[in-house]
Amino acid sequence: MCPNHTPTGCHWDGSPRLLHPRRPLQVAANSPSRLLRHGQNGRCRQCGNRIDLYQRADQRLIALHPAELTAAHVPESCRWHLSSGIAHPHDDDSPWCRISHAVLCPARTPTCQTSPYLEAIRRQLAVRTRRLTDTGAITPAPTPACGQADDPDTPERPIVQLLLCRYLAKHAVEHIRCVAQTRHRHRCPHPIRALTGPAGTWRLLPTGPRHGQLALPDVLMAVYDLGHLPYREQLRWRAQRCPRHDATPGAADLTLAEWQPFDPLQHAAHIRTRLPHPEGRRLGNQ
């Protein structure tokens, strides 16, 4: 028979047992970014190198290089600085600054004029990308074969209508992930589209003029309409939470919802004038 000892505050040799209380991550009420910094680091999908995500003044996210650089070696147009968790696209008169990862990413073309100092960092990141590729940590994106292009009617970033507003999604409808934090302090991997619940419907709706904009031609575009869903369900989509975390409102969010207000002028490249193919419509209406 195994004895059942009551746990005490000491080890077997009498030394005190130090128990560190677990502190839940919380967002301060006066935080301008409303983000948990623990969940705002990741890896670039193209090169696999580390990135830090920060919110800008317009509430959009930007991926910054995780290390500070000498401001004298960075062009003024590429300098960023942080203030209360918000990234601003200029320096703060300090000898150090941050830089966008898009400038240093070896898988992209630099967005500004680089210096020998930045080119050396790009080469270091390229070597790291090659090492990650050789070890199988990342897989390069496959190149589409000639004559096998994707269906042009299937939007990579669909236009979604909910709560009487239209938003541009960051991913396909079935790939929009929950933004809540799990018990392991990672981002929830589940999609927000419930497989067993009601879903949206692909419709051809007019673009329609926006307040303060020029009138656009009356063009029908494919919209993933959620307006017929219950109000509570539309709020869940707007908060970008899966059904499980929607039932636990106390769970913190690791990132902001990725909805971007749709502008028919700025987002004209994402407008599709025909509905997705039948397989895509069935996938969205499951």
C-alpha positions as CSV (number, residue, x, y, z in Angstrom):
1,M,0.0,0.0,0.0
2,C,1.3,3.4,-0.9
3,P,1.1,5.9,1.9
4,N,-0.9,9.0,1.2
5,H,1.0,12.0,2.7
6,T,-0.5,15.4,3.0
7,P,1.6,17.9,1.1
8,T,3.5,20.3,3.4
9,G,5.4,23.5,2.9
10,C,8.8,21.7,3.2
11,H,10.8,19.2,1.3
12,W,11.7,15.7,2.6
13,D,14.9,17.1,4.2
14,G,13.1,19.9,6.0
15,S,14.1,22.7,3.6
16,P,11.3,25.2,2.8
17,R,9.4,24.6,-0.4
18,L,9.3,27.8,-2.4
19,L,6.0,28.1,-4.3
20,H,5.9,30.9,-6.8
21,P,2.3,32.0,-7.3
22,R,1.1,32.0,-10.9
23,R,0.3,35.4,-12.0
24,P,-2.4,35.6,-14.7
25,L,-1.6,38.0,-17.6
26,Q,-3.9,41.0,-17.5
27,V,-4.2,44.1,-19.6
28,A,-3.9,47.3,-17.7
29,A,-6.9,49.6,-17.8
30,N,-4.8,52.5,-19.0
31,S,-2.9,50.6,-21.6
32,P,-3.3,52.3,-25.0
33,S,-2.5,49.2,-27.0
34,R,-4.8,46.8,-25.0
35,L,-2.4,43.9,-25.9
36,L,-0.6,41.2,-24.0
37,R,3.1,41.6,-24.9
38,H,3.6,37.9,-24.1
39,G,1.7,36.9,-27.2
40,Q,3.0,39.5,-29.6
41,N,6.1,37.7,-30.7
42,G,6.3,35.1,-33.5
43,R,8.1,34.2,-36.7
44,C,7.8,35.6,-40.2
45,R,5.9,33.2,-42.4
46,Q,8.2,33.8,-45.4
47,C,11.7,33.7,-43.8
48,G,11.0,32.1,-40.4
49,N,12.9,34.7,-38.4
50,R,11.6,36.2,-35.1
51,I,9.4,39.2,-35.2
52,D,7.7,41.4,-32.6
53,L,4.2,42.7,-33.4
54,Y,3.2,46.1,-32.2
55,Q,0.1,48.2,-32.7
56,R,0.4,51.5,-34.6
57,A,-1.5,54.7,-33.9
58,D,-4.1,53.7,-36.5
59,Q,-4.7,50.4,-34.6
60,R,-3.0,48.3,-37.3
61,L,-0.2,45.9,-36.5
62,I,3.4,46.1,-37.7
63,A,6.1,43.5,-37.5
64,L,9.3,44.9,-36.1
65,H,12.8,43.4,-35.8
66,P,13.1,42.1,-32.2
67,A,16.4,44.0,-31.6
68,E,17.2,47.7,-31.4
69,L,19.5,49.1,-34.0
70,T,21.8,52.1,-34.1
71,A,19.8,55.0,-35.4
72,A,22.7,56.5,-37.3
73,H,22.9,53.4,-39.5
74,V,19.1,53.3,-40.3
75,P,17.6,55.7,-42.8
76,E,15.2,58.2,-41.3
77,S,12.3,56.8,-43.3
78,C,12.8,53.4,-41.8
79,R,13.1,54.4,-38.1
80,W,10.4,53.4,-35.6
81,H,10.2,54.0,-31.9
82,L,7.9,52.6,-29.2
83,S,5.9,54.7,-26.7
84,S,3.5,53.0,-24.2
85,G,3.3,50.0,-26.4
86,I,2.5,51.9,-29.6
87,A,4.8,51.9,-32.6
88,H,5.4,55.3,-34.3
89,P,7.1,55.7,-37.7
90,H,9.9,58.1,-36.7
91,D,12.7,58.3,-34.2
92,D,12.5,59.8,-30.8
93,D,15.9,61.6,-30.9
94,S,17.6,58.6,-29.1
95,P,20.7,56.8,-30.4
96,W,18.6,53.6,-30.9
97,C,15.6,52.8,-32.9
98,R,13.5,49.9,-34.2
99,I,13.1,48.9,-37.8
100,S,10.3,47.1,-39.7
101,H,11.0,43.5,-40.4
102,A,9.9,44.0,-44.0
103,V,13.2,46.0,-44.6
104,L,15.4,43.2,-43.3
105,C,13.4,40.1,-44.4
106,P,15.6,38.1,-46.8
107,A,12.5,36.8,-48.6
108,R,11.3,40.3,-49.6
109,T,12.6,43.3,-51.5
110,P,13.7,46.1,-49.2
111,T,11.0,48.8,-48.9
112,C,13.6,51.6,-48.5
113,Q,17.2,52.3,-49.3
114,T,19.4,50.2,-47.2
115,S,22.9,50.7,-45.8
116,P,25.9,48.3,-45.5
117,Y,24.9,47.9,-41.9
118,L,21.4,46.8,-42.8
119,E,22.7,44.5,-45.6
120,A,24.9,42.7,-43.1
121,I,21.8,42.0,-40.9
122,R,19.9,40.8,-44.0
123,R,22.7,38.3,-44.7
124,Q,22.6,37.1,-41.1
125,L,18.9,36.5,-41.4
126,A,19.3,34.8,-44.7
127,V,21.8,32.4,-43.2
128,R,19.4,31.7,-40.4
129,T,16.6,31.1,-42.9
130,R,18.7,28.7,-44.8
131,R,19.5,26.8,-41.6
132,L,15.8,26.6,-40.7
133,T,15.0,25.4,-44.2
134,D,17.7,22.7,-44.1
135,T,16.6,21.4,-40.7
136,G,12.9,21.3,-41.8
137,A,11.8,23.9,-39.3
138,I,10.2,25.9,-42.1
139,T,9.0,24.9,-45.5
140,P,9.3,27.3,-48.4
141,A,6.0,28.3,-50.1
142,P,5.4,26.1,-53.2
143,T,5.6,27.8,-56.5
144,P,2.4,27.3,-58.6
145,A,2.9,25.3,-61.7
146,C,2.3,26.9,-65.1
147,G,-1.3,26.8,-66.2
148,Q,-2.5,25.9,-62.7
149,A,-3.4,29.2,-61.2
150,D,-5.8,29.5,-58.2
151,D,-9.4,30.2,-58.9
152,P,-9.6,34.0,-59.3
153,D,-13.2,34.0,-57.8
154,T,-12.0,32.6,-54.5
155,P,-10.9,35.7,-52.4
156,E,-7.8,35.2,-50.2
157,R,-9.0,38.2,-48.1
158,P,-12.8,38.1,-48.3
159,I,-15.2,41.0,-47.6
160,V,-17.4,40.2,-44.6
161,Q,-20.6,42.0,-43.7
162,L,-21.7,41.9,-40.0
163,L,-23.3,44.3,-37.6
164,L,-24.4,46.5,-40.6
165,C,-20.7,47.1,-41.5
166,R,-18.3,45.6,-44.0
167,Y,-14.8,44.5,-43.1
168,L,-11.8,43.1,-45.0
169,A,-10.7,39.8,-43.4
170,K,-7.0,39.1,-43.1
171,H,-7.4,35.4,-44.1
172,A,-9.9,33.2,-45.8
173,V,-13.2,32.6,-43.8
174,E,-12.2,29.1,-42.7
175,H,-8.7,30.2,-41.7
176,I,-9.7,33.1,-39.4
177,R,-8.4,32.1,-36.0
178,C,-9.5,33.0,-32.5
179,V,-7.5,35.7,-30.8
180,A,-8.0,34.5,-27.2
181,Q,-5.3,33.2,-24.9
182,T,-5.2,29.5,-23.9
183,R,-4.2,28.1,-20.6
184,H,-0.7,27.5,-21.9
185,R,-0.5,31.3,-22.8
186,H,-0.6,30.7,-26.5
187,R,-3.0,31.9,-29.1
188,C,-6.1,29.7,-29.6
189,P,-5.6,27.5,-32.7
190,H,-9.4,27.1,-33.3
191,P,-11.2,28.9,-36.1
192,I,-14.0,31.3,-35.3
193,R,-16.3,29.6,-37.8
194,A,-18.4,27.1,-35.9
195,L,-18.6,23.8,-37.8
196,T,-22.0,22.8,-36.3
197,G,-23.6,26.3,-35.9
198,P,-25.0,28.8,-38.4
199,A,-22.7,30.3,-40.9
200,G,-22.7,33.1,-43.4
201,T,-23.8,33.2,-47.0
202,W,-21.9,34.3,-50.1
203,R,-23.9,37.1,-51.8
204,L,-23.4,39.5,-54.6
205,L,-24.0,42.9,-53.1
206,P,-23.3,46.4,-54.6
207,T,-20.2,48.2,-53.5
208,G,-22.2,51.3,-52.6
209,P,-20.8,54.8,-51.8
210,R,-19.3,55.5,-48.5
211,H,-19.8,58.7,-46.5
212,G,-17.4,61.4,-47.8
213,Q,-16.3,59.4,-50.8
214,L,-16.9,59.8,-54.5
215,A,-19.7,57.8,-56.0
216,L,-18.4,54.5,-57.4
217,P,-19.9,52.6,-60.4
218,D,-22.7,50.3,-59.3
219,V,-20.6,47.0,-59.2
220,L,-21.7,43.8,-57.6
221,M,-19.1,42.2,-55.4
222,A,-18.9,38.9,-53.5
223,V,-19.6,39.4,-49.8
224,Y,-19.7,36.8,-47.0
225,D,-22.9,38.0,-45.4
226,L,-23.4,37.4,-41.6
227,G,-26.2,39.8,-41.2
228,H,-28.9,37.1,-40.9
229,L,-27.2,35.6,-37.9
230,P,-28.3,36.4,-34.3
231,Y,-26.9,39.6,-32.8
232,R,-24.9,37.6,-30.2
233,E,-23.3,35.5,-33.0
234,Q,-22.3,38.6,-35.0
235,L,-20.7,40.0,-31.8
236,R,-18.7,36.8,-31.5
237,W,-17.4,37.2,-35.1
238,R,-16.6,40.8,-34.5
239,A,-14.6,40.0,-31.4
240,Q,-12.9,37.2,-33.4
241,R,-13.5,34.5,-30.8
242,C,-14.3,30.8,-31.2
243,P,-17.5,29.5,-29.6
244,R,-15.5,28.0,-26.7
245,H,-13.7,31.2,-25.7
246,D,-16.9,33.2,-26.4
247,A,-18.4,31.3,-23.4
248,T,-15.5,32.3,-21.2
249,P,-15.3,36.1,-21.4
250,G,-12.6,36.2,-18.7
251,A,-10.0,34.9,-21.1
252,A,-7.6,37.6,-22.3
253,D,-6.9,38.3,-25.9
254,L,-3.4,37.9,-27.2
255,T,-3.9,40.2,-30.2
256,L,-6.4,42.6,-31.7
257,A,-9.2,41.4,-34.0
258,E,-7.8,41.4,-37.5
259,W,-10.8,43.1,-39.1
260,Q,-10.0,46.0,-41.3
261,P,-12.9,48.4,-42.3
262,F,-13.6,47.9,-45.9
263,D,-12.9,50.8,-48.3
264,P,-13.9,50.1,-51.9
265,L,-11.2,52.6,-53.1
266,Q,-8.3,51.3,-51.1
267,H,-9.2,47.7,-51.3
268,A,-10.3,47.5,-54.9
269,A,-7.8,44.7,-55.5
270,H,-9.8,42.4,-53.2
271,I,-13.1,42.9,-54.9
272,R,-14.5,39.8,-56.7
273,T,-17.4,40.3,-59.1
274,R,-18.4,36.6,-59.0
275,L,-19.2,34.2,-56.2
276,P,-16.7,31.5,-55.3
277,H,-16.9,28.1,-56.9
278,P,-19.6,25.8,-55.5
279,E,-17.0,23.9,-53.3
280,G,-16.0,27.2,-51.7
281,R,-19.7,28.1,-51.1
282,R,-20.4,24.7,-49.5
283,L,-17.2,25.1,-47.3
284,G,-18.4,28.5,-46.1
285,N,-21.9,27.3,-45.4
286,Q,-21.2,24.2,-43.4
